[in-house]
Amino acid sequence: MGLQRNLAALGLALALGPAVPAHAAPAAAYRNPLPVHLANGAPAQNCADPAVLRDARARSPTWYLYCTSDPVSKTERPLPGESGPWHFHMIAIYRSTDLVNWNYVGDAFADRPAGLAAPTSGLWAPEPEYMGGRYYLYFTVTDVADAHSPEAGCARDSAIGVAVADSPAGPWVPAAAPVVGPRRAGPGCDFHWTFDPKVVDDGARKWIYYGSYGGGVFVQPLRGDGLSAEGAPRKVGAAGRYEGAEVVRHGGWWYLFASTTDCCNGPLTGYAVYAGRARTPAGPFLDRLGQDMAAGRAGGTPVLFQNGNRWVGVGHNTVFPDAAGQWWTIYHGIDVREPFFSARDKLTRRLALLDRIDWVDGWPVAAGAPSDAARPAPAATAGARPRAPARQAAPAESARPLWTDTFGAARLDERWTWLRPPADAAWSLGRDGLTLATAATDLHVDTNTASVLRTPLPDGDYRVEAVVRLDVPDACCATAVQAGFVVMRDDDNYVKLVEMAHGGLHQVEFAKEMAPVPAHYPRYGNTVAGTPGATTWLRLDVHRVGGEERYTAYSSRDGNAWVGGGTWTHRLGREARLGLVAMGGAGHRAVIGRVSVARLSR
């Protein structure tokens, strides 16, 4: 009844764009970003949090692409009643017959669903599903209407909404009540982030995933009508670490893909996708090393991460098979050459990218992603054979040791000098290595107070490794206590690889700071690289390419099994120094047991 009343009240109609030819010749090859076009043929310049649905009723393979509410063209102006300089599409929908070329169909909603969403709410992270002969569109409501909130007047009481249609293009009729309502984190307007829905059906029941950094990622049973959750939620992704859950079934396993760090930080976005698997949709989801993605030392096997080309911030992906059964992922990424839709308005420009997924030893592998060269396109004809992947073997590389320091001597080796020396009682040498008291200091934008123990670095390509033990409780810390190393030109230009403990979450942070930057641009950005152990091995490979360097991070819990992270590019030059740090908060201890530098050659 609620759906019929909403339809009558809203008079909702979807303005259809030009139809895609039913039998258009499928693309033989593609190159990122995907060609996504508006009704007038102009390119769409934003498709954040993409989700793909194959039309179950279409006679020939047809897919629909749904994108988060955002401006999609710099030439569009606000509609009557909209404030600010931009027109926000309320979940733009595109259609394709080859998974490469996408054409605008319309928006899911003419405006925010009245009675469900507050007038200024965002509608984020669409999740389309076909269930029981009808189409469902789940979405994040960033600010739910007061009638559905336990605290009136709040702006961050997020929830999961749903709409139903008889076609993947709509018209979409929103349900009157949230599927998952706002969840309190504390008194007043303190709420968990109820974001990023995903729905799966295991044949016995349906499940809905939701959540983000604020509180973590959860899974909960979904009622048969698909309109409300029931039962108790279970955490499957660590708070502060994961969001954007995507879950698929393959080879008897359920795979959770989840994104990490800041989605929307312009050219310093370090968004990346990690995966785990479980035998049931309820989890727990473990990575290939057996680490739980919901643990405080959060596990995750890397799938998508920036590799040094023009694409950064790759994440919030959707995973699906093409017409031949070959798996693919569409995700958003940021072109460092044009990272913002509007830097002043903090609108990061997120484009739709496509890459192939292969299953290797039971794990998803997106070889070469994010790609920036022509690749064979997905199969778009029923019964077609999967196309061969475009792969290039990585060149073999050797590491020749240059020097190692275990800090067991009575005094520091002459190679080391202090920048802002700490008090004598704050550090020591010994059998365990270099012991540093963590300090309430930092290297972050304009806070440049940390002590740094520095040494020169070699010319050419090189590798730095360090063995770090950060002695803090698992529930630590109120601030970002960290220890590891930086490669720095100065306080405002560096890359950093550290073990970090903050708010009960322990992870390996891989960050970059730069200055000066254009107006309104960020100076600091981060991604992650693996899971810290009681002792953590850190590795940074540095390759000089033209006038810049490519810094690629790895970490290990035992010094043998390494987990790769992303690549930051920087221009630190030949005067860059290696620096050891222990900062972010006082009262703890870090031990750096060994530091080594090696020459890399191919």
C-alpha positions in Angstrom: 0.0 0.0 0.0 2.8 2.4 0.9 4.3 2.1 -2.6 1.0 2.8 -4.4 0.5 5.9 -2.2 4.0 7.2 -2.9 3.5 6.7 -6.6 0.2 8.6 -6.6 1.7 11.4 -4.4 4.9 11.8 -6.4 3.5 11.3 -9.9 7.0 10.0 -10.5 8.0 9.6 -14.1 11.4 8.9 -15.6 12.3 11.1 -18.6 13.9 8.6 -21.0 16.9 9.5 -23.1 17.7 8.1 -26.5 17.4 4.4 -26.7 20.5 2.2 -27.3 20.2 0.2 -30.5 19.1 -3.3 -29.6 21.7 -5.0 -31.8 24.6 -2.5 -31.8 27.8 -4.2 -32.7 29.7 -5.0 -29.4 33.0 -3.3 -28.9 36.1 -5.4 -29.6 38.3 -3.3 -27.4 38.1 -0.5 -24.9 40.2 1.9 -23.0 39.6 3.6 -19.6 37.7 5.7 -18.8 34.5 4.1 -20.2 32.5 6.2 -22.7 29.5 7.2 -20.6 27.2 9.7 -22.5 24.4 12.1 -21.6 21.3 12.5 -23.6 22.9 15.2 -25.8 25.9 12.9 -26.5 28.2 14.9 -24.2 30.4 12.8 -22.0 29.3 12.3 -18.4 32.2 13.4 -16.1 31.2 11.7 -12.9 30.0 8.1 -12.1 30.9 7.5 -8.4 30.0 4.3 -6.6 29.0 2.5 -9.9 26.7 -0.5 -9.8 25.7 -2.7 -12.7 22.6 -4.8 -13.3 22.0 -7.2 -16.2 18.4 -6.9 -17.4 16.8 -10.3 -16.6 14.0 -9.7 -19.0 15.8 -8.3 -22.1 15.9 -10.6 -25.1 19.6 -9.8 -25.8 22.3 -9.0 -23.3 21.6 -5.5 -21.9 23.1 -3.9 -18.8 22.2 -0.8 -16.7 24.7 1.3 -14.8 23.7 3.4 -11.7 25.8 6.1 -10.2 25.8 8.1 -6.9 23.9 11.4 -6.8 26.4 14.0 -8.2 26.9 16.6 -10.8 27.7 14.8 -14.1 28.5 17.7 -16.4 30.1 21.0 -15.9 27.8 22.6 -18.5 24.6 21.7 -16.6 23.1 24.4 -14.4 21.0 24.0 -11.3 17.3 23.3 -11.8 14.7 25.5 -10.1 14.8 25.0 -6.4 18.4 23.7 -6.4 21.1 25.8 -4.6 24.7 26.2 -5.4 26.4 26.2 -8.8 25.8 22.5 -9.7 22.9 20.3 -10.8 22.9 17.0 -8.8 21.5 14.1 -10.7 19.4 11.9 -8.3 21.1 8.6 -9.2 21.9 8.8 -12.9 21.1 5.6 -14.9 22.8 4.5 -18.1 22.3 1.6 -20.5 24.7 -0.6 -22.6 24.6 -3.6 -24.9 28.3 -4.2 -24.7 29.4 -3.1 -21.2 31.7 -0.5 -22.8 29.5 2.2 -24.3 26.9 3.6 -22.0 24.0 6.0 -22.8 21.9 8.1 -20.4 18.4 6.8 -19.7 17.4 9.2 -17.0 17.6 9.7 -13.2 16.0 7.3 -10.7 14.3 10.2 -9.0 13.2 13.7 -10.0 14.0 14.8 -6.4 14.8 13.3 -3.1 11.9 10.9 -2.1 9.6 13.1 0.1 8.9 11.6 3.5 11.9 9.4 3.3 14.8 11.8 2.7 15.4 15.2 4.1 15.4 18.1 1.6 19.2 18.3 1.4 20.0 14.6 1.7 22.4 12.8 -0.6 21.3 9.6 -2.4 24.4 7.6 -2.6 25.8 4.2 -3.6 22.9 2.7 -5.6 22.4 -1.1 -5.5 20.1 -2.6 -8.2 18.7 -6.1 -7.8 16.1 -8.2 -9.7 14.1 -10.3 -7.3 10.7 -12.1 -7.6 10.0 -10.6 -11.0 10.5 -7.0 -10.0 13.5 -4.6 -9.9 14.7 -3.1 -6.6 17.0 -0.1 -6.2 18.6 0.2 -2.7 20.4 3.4 -1.9 21.9 5.4 0.9 19.9 8.3 2.4 22.5 10.5 4.1 19.9 12.5 6.0 16.7 10.6 6.7 13.4 12.5 7.2 12.7 13.3 10.9 9.8 10.9 10.9 12.2 8.0 10.6 14.9 9.3 13.0 15.2 8.7 16.7 16.6 12.3 17.0 14.8 15.1 15.1 16.8 17.9 13.4 20.0 15.8 12.8 21.8 16.1 9.5 23.8 12.8 9.6 21.2 10.2 10.6 21.8 8.0 7.5 19.7 5.1 6.5 19.1 2.6 3.6 16.2 3.3 1.3 14.7 1.2 -1.5 12.5 1.8 -4.5 10.7 -0.8 -6.7 10.0 -0.8 -10.5 8.9 -3.1 -13.3 11.9 -2.0 -15.4 15.6 -1.4 -14.6 15.0 2.1 -16.0 12.1 2.9 -13.8 9.8 4.6 -13.0 11.0 3.9 -9.4 8.5 4.0 -6.6 10.3 4.6 -3.2 9.1 2.7 -0.1 7.8 4.9 2.6 10.1 3.6 5.3 13.9 2.8 5.4 15.0 -0.8 4.9 17.6 -0.1 7.6 17.0 2.9 9.8 19.5 5.2 11.5 21.6 3.5 14.2 22.8 5.4 17.2 26.5 5.6 18.0 26.0 7.9 21.0 23.7 10.6 22.4 22.1 13.4 20.4 23.0 13.4 16.7 25.8 10.8 17.0 25.0 8.1 14.5 26.8 5.2 12.8 27.2 5.6 9.1 24.5 3.5 7.5 25.8 3.6 4.0 26.5 1.5 0.9 23.9 -1.2 0.6 24.4 -4.6 -1.1 21.9 -7.4 -1.3 22.5 -11.1 -2.1 20.3 -14.2 -2.1 21.8 -17.6 -1.0 18.7 -19.5 -2.1 17.3 -19.8 1.4 17.1 -16.2 2.3 18.2 -12.7 1.3 20.9 -10.7 3.0 21.7 -7.0 3.1 25.1 -5.5 3.7 25.5 -1.9 4.8 27.9 0.4 6.8 31.1 2.3 6.5 34.0 3.7 8.5 31.6 5.1 11.2 30.8 1.8 13.0 31.9 -0.8 10.4 30.3 -2.9 7.8 27.4 -5.2 8.7 25.3 -8.0 7.2 21.7 -8.7 8.2 18.9 -10.9 7.0 16.4 -9.2 4.7 12.7 -10.0 4.7 11.2 -11.8 1.8 9.6 -8.7 0.4 13.0 -6.9 0.3 11.6 -3.9 2.0 13.0 -4.3 5.6 15.8 -6.0 7.5 15.2 -8.5 10.3 17.2 -10.4 12.9 20.5 -9.4 14.4 23.3 -7.7 12.3 26.8 -9.1 12.2 30.0 -7.1 11.7 32.0 -8.2 8.6 34.2 -5.1 8.0 36.2 -3.2 10.6 35.2 0.3 11.6 37.5 2.9 10.3 38.8 0.5 7.6 36.1 -0.5 5.2 33.0 0.7 3.3 31.3 0.1 -0.1 30.6 -3.6 0.3 30.2 -5.7 -2.9 29.5 -9.4 -2.4 29.4 -12.1 -5.0 29.4 -15.9 -5.1 32.0 -17.9 -6.9 33.3 -21.5 -6.7 31.4 -22.3 -3.5 32.7 -19.1 -1.7 31.1 -15.8 -0.9 33.6 -12.9 -1.6 33.4 -9.5 0.1 35.0 -6.7 -1.8 35.4 -3.5 0.4 37.0 -0.2 -0.2 39.3 1.7 2.2 40.5 5.2 3.1 39.2 8.5 1.6 37.1 8.2 -1.5 37.2 11.8 -2.5 40.5 13.6 -1.9 41.3 14.8 -5.5 44.8 13.8 -6.7 45.8 12.5 -3.2 42.9 10.0 -3.0 44.2 6.6 -2.0 40.9 4.6 -2.2 41.6 0.9 -2.8 39.7 -2.4 -2.8 40.5 -5.4 -0.6 38.7 -8.8 -0.5 38.0 -11.7 1.8 35.9 -14.8 1.5 33.5 -16.9 3.6 31.4 -20.1 3.1 28.2 -18.2 4.0 27.0 -14.7 3.4 27.1 -14.1 7.2 30.9 -14.3 7.2 33.4 -14.1 8.8 35.3 -13.0 5.7 39.0 -14.0 5.8 41.8 -13.0 3.4 44.1 -15.4 1.8 46.4 -15.3 4.9 43.5 -16.1 7.2 43.0 -12.6 8.6 39.5 -11.4 9.4 38.3 -8.3 7.6 36.3 -7.3 10.7 39.2 -7.6 13.2 41.0 -4.7 14.8 44.1 -5.7 12.8 41.9 -5.8 9.7 42.7 -8.4 7.1 42.1 -8.0 3.3 43.7 -9.3 0.1 44.4 -6.4 -2.3 42.4 -6.4 -5.5 42.4 -2.8 -6.8 44.9 -0.1 -6.0 46.7 2.7 -7.8 49.8 1.5 -9.7 51.6 4.7 -10.7 49.7 5.6 -13.9 47.3 8.5 -14.2 44.5 6.7 -12.1 44.4 7.1 -8.4 41.6 6.5 -5.8 40.2 3.4 -7.4 37.4 1.8 -5.6 33.7 1.2 -4.7 33.5 -1.5 -7.3 30.8 -3.7 -8.7 31.7 -7.3 -9.9 29.8 -9.3 -12.5 30.1 -11.8 -15.4 29.8 -10.8 -19.0 27.7 -12.7 -21.6 30.4 -15.4 -21.9 30.7 -15.9 -18.1 34.0 -14.0 -17.8 34.1 -11.8 -14.6 34.7 -8.0 -14.7 34.7 -5.1 -12.3 33.5 -1.5 -12.9 34.8 1.0 -10.3 35.4 4.7 -10.1 38.9 6.3 -10.4 40.4 9.7 -10.4 42.5 11.1 -13.3 45.4 13.0 -11.6 45.4 15.3 -14.7 41.9 16.5 -13.9 41.1 15.3 -10.4 38.3 17.7 -9.5 34.8 18.5 -10.8 35.3 21.5 -8.6 38.2 21.9 -6.2 36.6 24.9 -4.5 33.4 22.8 -3.8 35.4 19.7 -2.8 33.8 17.7 -5.7 36.2 15.0 -6.8 35.8 13.9 -10.4 35.2 10.1 -10.3 35.1 8.3 -13.6 33.9 4.8 -14.5 36.7 2.4 -15.1 36.5 -1.3 -16.3 38.9 -4.2 -15.8 38.8 -7.9 -16.0 38.7 -10.2 -12.9 40.3 -13.6 -13.1 40.1 -16.2 -10.3 43.5 -17.4 -9.4 43.9 -20.1 -6.8 40.4 -19.1 -5.5 41.1 -15.4 -5.3 40.0 -12.4 -7.5 42.9 -10.9 -9.5 42.6 -7.7 -11.6 45.9 -7.9 -13.4 47.2 -4.5 -14.5 44.3 -2.6 -13.0 43.7 0.2 -13.1 44.5 -0.1 -16.8 45.3 2.8 -19.1 45.8 1.1 -22.4 43.5 -0.6 -25.0 42.3 -4.0 -23.8 40.0 -6.7 -25.2 36.4 -5.8 -24.3 33.9 -8.0 -22.5 31.8 -10.5 -24.4 28.4 -9.1 -25.2 26.8 -11.9 -27.2 25.2 -14.8 -25.6 27.2 -18.0 -26.0 30.4 -16.1 -26.8 33.7 -17.4 -25.6 35.6 -15.3 -23.1 38.3 -13.1 -24.7 41.9 -13.6 -23.7 43.2 -11.2 -21.1 45.8 -8.6 -22.0 48.7 -9.5 -19.7 52.3 -8.4 -19.5 54.8 -10.3 -17.4 56.4 -8.0 -14.8 60.1 -7.6 -15.5 62.4 -9.6 -13.2 64.0 -7.4 -10.6 66.9 -8.1 -8.2 67.8 -6.3 -4.9 71.5 -5.9 -4.1 72.1 -5.0 -0.4 73.9 -1.7 0.2 73.8 -1.4 3.9 71.9 -2.7 7.0 71.7 -1.2 10.5 70.5 -3.2 13.5 71.2 -0.4 16.0 73.1 -2.7 18.3 76.2 -0.5 18.7 77.0 1.9 21.5 76.3 4.9 19.4 74.5 5.7 16.1 76.3 5.1 12.9 77.7 8.3 11.4 75.2 8.1 8.5 72.4 9.1 10.8 71.5 12.7 11.9 68.6 14.1 13.9 66.1 16.6 12.6 64.6 18.2 15.7 66.4 15.9 18.2 64.4 14.3 20.9 65.4 14.3 24.6 68.1 11.8 25.4 65.7 9.7 27.5 63.3 9.4 24.5 65.5 7.0 22.6 68.1 4.3 23.0 70.2 1.6 21.2 70.5 -2.0 22.2 70.1 -5.6 21.4 66.5 -5.2 20.2 67.4 -2.3 18.0 66.5 1.4 18.1 63.9 2.1 20.8 61.9 5.3 20.4 59.3 6.8 22.8 56.3 7.8 20.7 55.7 11.6 21.0 52.7 13.9 20.7 54.2 15.3 17.5 53.5 14.9 13.8 54.4 15.5 10.2 51.0 16.5 8.8 50.4 19.6 6.7 51.4 22.5 8.9 52.2 20.5 12.0 55.9 19.7 11.6 57.0 18.9 15.1 58.2 15.2 14.9 61.8 14.2 15.5 63.2 12.4 12.4 66.4 10.3 12.4 67.6 10.8 8.8 70.2 9.4 6.4 71.0 9.8 2.7 69.6 7.5 0.1 71.3 6.1 -3.1 70.9 7.3 -6.6 68.9 5.2 -9.0 66.2 2.7 -8.0 66.3 1.3 -4.5 64.5 -0.6 -1.8 64.1 0.3 1.9 63.0 -2.3 4.5 62.4 -1.8 8.2 61.3 -4.1 10.9 59.0 -2.3 13.4 57.3 -3.2 16.7 54.8 -0.7 17.9 54.0 -1.6 21.5 50.4 -0.4 22.1 47.3 -2.3 23.3 44.9 -3.6 20.6 42.3 -1.1 21.8 44.7 1.9 21.3 44.6 4.9 20.5 42.7 8.2 20.7 45.2 9.7 18.3 47.0 8.2 15.3 50.0 6.7 17.1 52.5 5.5 14.5 56.0 4.3 13.8 58.0 3.6 10.7 59.8 5.7 8.1 59.5 8.5 5.6 61.3 9.4 2.4 61.4 13.2 2.6 62.7 16.2 0.8 61.4 18.4 3.6 58.6 18.5 6.1 56.0 19.2 3.5 57.2 16.8 0.7 57.4 13.1 1.6 56.0 9.7 1.4 55.4 7.8 4.6 55.1 4.1 5.5 54.2 3.3 9.1 52.3 1.0 11.4 49.5 3.0 12.9 47.1 2.5 15.8 44.0 4.7 16.1 40.6 4.1 17.6 41.3 0.3 18.1 42.2 -0.1 14.4 45.7 -1.2 13.5 46.9 -0.8 9.9 49.8 0.0 7.7 49.4 3.5 6.4 51.1 4.6 3.2 50.7 8.4 2.8 51.9 11.3 0.7 52.3 15.0 1.4 53.2 17.7 -1.1 53.5 21.5 -1.2 52.9 23.9 -2.8 49.6 22.8 -4.4 47.0 24.8 -6.4 44.3 26.6 -4.5 41.7 24.4 -2.7 43.8 21.2 -3.4 44.7 18.8 -0.6 48.3 18.5 0.6 48.0 15.1 2.3 46.5 11.8 1.3 46.8 8.1 2.3 46.1 4.5 1.5 46.9 1.3 3.3 49.2 -1.6 2.7 48.5 -4.9 4.4 47.9 -5.9 8.1 50.3 -5.3 10.9 51.4 -8.0 13.2 53.0 -8.1 16.6 56.1 -7.2 14.6 55.6 -5.7 11.1 58.0 -5.7 8.2 57.7 -2.6 6.0 59.1 -2.4 2.4 59.2 0.5 0.0 60.4 0.1 -3.6 61.5 3.3 -5.4 61.8 3.6 -9.2 62.8 6.8 -10.9 60.8 7.4 -14.1 61.6 10.5 -16.0 61.6 13.4 -13.6 59.5 11.7 -10.9 59.7 8.7 -8.6 57.3 5.9 -8.1 57.0 4.6 -4.5 55.3 1.2 -4.1 54.6 -0.1 -0.6 54.5 -3.6 0.9 54.1 -5.1 4.4 54.5 -8.5 6.0 53.7 -10.1 9.4 56.6 -12.6 9.1 59.1 -11.2 6.7 58.2 -13.8 4.1 54.6 -13.3 2.9 54.4 -9.8 1.6 51.1 -7.9 0.8 51.4 -5.2 -1.8 49.8 -1.8 -1.5 49.5 1.0 -4.0 51.9 3.3 -5.6 52.4 7.0 -5.0 54.3 9.2 -7.4 56.2 12.2 -6.2 59.1 14.5 -7.1 61.4 14.4 -4.1 64.6 14.5 -6.1 68.0 13.1 -5.3 68.3 15.1 -2.1 65.6 13.0 -0.5 66.5 11.4 2.9 65.3 8.3 4.7 63.8 9.2 8.1 62.7 7.1 11.0 59.7 8.4 13.1 57.6 7.5 16.2 54.9 10.1 16.5 51.1 10.8 16.7 50.7 10.4 20.5 52.8 10.1 23.6 53.1 7.3 26.2 54.0 4.3 24.0 57.1 2.7 22.6 58.3 1.7 19.2 61.3 -0.6 18.4 62.9 -0.5 15.0 64.9 -3.7 14.9 66.5 -3.4 11.5 66.7 -1.0 8.6 68.2 -1.9 5.2 68.7 -0.3 1.9 69.3 -2.2 -1.4 69.9 -1.3 -5.0 67.1 -2.5 -7.4 68.0 -3.5 -10.9 66.3 -5.3 -13.8 
